[in-house]
């Protein structure tokens, strides 16, 4: 949940980001990774590394925890 003051600032200043919002987003991604049987630290590390190496933002869906878990389970089966 985004704090009220952050929502106001995001409305007035598109692209605004606060540390609290970033922490909440990271926590949600870590929980989603756990729910998909992924190691949260490894998932976040690999995801941030992918962006640092130039992963296209239009293909961000491929980096979501459930997509990663699906690709890992498919590669384990093959």
ABEGO torsion letter per residue (X at the ends): XBBAAAAAAAAABBGBBBAAAAAAAAAAAAAAAAAAGBBAAAAAAAAAAAAAAGBBAAAAAAABAAAAAAAAAAAAAX
